[in-house]
Amino acid sequence: MMNRSEWAQKAAAAALLVLLAACGGGDGKGEGDGEQANDSATAAAAPGDTGAASGAQPGQTANNLPAGPTTQLPPNELGRIMVLEYHRTGSPEGEFVRTLENFRKDIRTLYEAGYRPVTMRQVLEGNIDIPRGTTPVVFTMDDATRGQFYLTANGEVDPNTMMGSWMSFKRENPGWGPGGMVWCILPAASHPSNFFGETKDRDTPREQREANIRKKMEMIVRDGHEVCNHTLYHARLDRAANDQQAQDWIGIGEDSIKAYLPQDYDIVTFALPLGMWPRNKPLAWAGTYRNGKRYENKVVLEVSGGPSVTPWDTRWDPHSVDRFIVGPGQLERQLQRWEQDPTNRYVSDGDPRTISYPATMAQYLNRSALGGRTPREVAGAPAAAAPAAGGAQPAAPAAGGTTGR
Ligand SMILES: [Zn+2]
């Protein structure tokens, strides 16, 4: 069982390690304590122009949700997906800071361009059940900061957080689907990364603080999001005093998160703080702590790298999954690249039992990873693509674009 005072002590002992400076590269203040309240209310209330596309879809997804805007791109399930990486809300923007307004814009833009959220667990298990003509996208939320997910005094999700924005978008656009966000949590960090930073620990009675955490974790699980371990308090694993300390940071971190999760919840995803590996690299994948207790991280998230391959691809390595940092202009540029040249963009065939890909990608098919799914080579190069059915994106020339890496 978890020992709260033990990890609390560890956290206190790690006085120098203020994760926010670490993760955010010291680029400023800017927790989004609601400073974008006004814009966001309008943004969230704006009607989505998704009607045309949903109407154009012959069917619905397996979850009986409207398909929402899709593309007419031919399927390419050996294409790449973005594992987006968000940290804090605030202003000005930087590599690790996104305004709440732009986070909302990201969701809407992705939806209208035919992207659908899936969790890392879904990717790992190959459980990517999204409508034909759409592209999976993973949202990873690092560091459990206040601007990500916060409960107001009456226990409601603050609408001026990333979680609140997501919920409001999903209410208006059910086609956004059942997939969710991957919350990479630091259970023993200090405010404002102490489990979504309600208050400084000493400012809220322990029972109330724990009740808040429990409630948030319940919502995360209930809404189809995923919980990811990001170590106890964001210490750099390469600076651990020894192998055991690195394993403790990971293993006790996982235990401390699991104390708030259903008993059978299996955490499969782990995010390396700052992308730094332990000196003994395999300890990021599995290890032991506390008298032989064992952890296993089936997915290890890097801190950068660009769009990632998926499990059917010979180049897939779940022990080192690239992420896409949503810094200023970066997501916009990548979406533009894939508009111009979708060769490397994953496009679903709408049937989770088949893996469809163009002949040009056949060399990357890992048959041993199909797990009973049927491979299907499709005619037509992805570059000869039609524009998005939703009409939100202009038709793009097939040639001349750069490929998304
Ligand atoms: Zn982090």
Residues whose N, C-alpha, C, O or C-beta is under 5 A from the ligand:
A	BS01	ZN	C23 D142 D143 P273
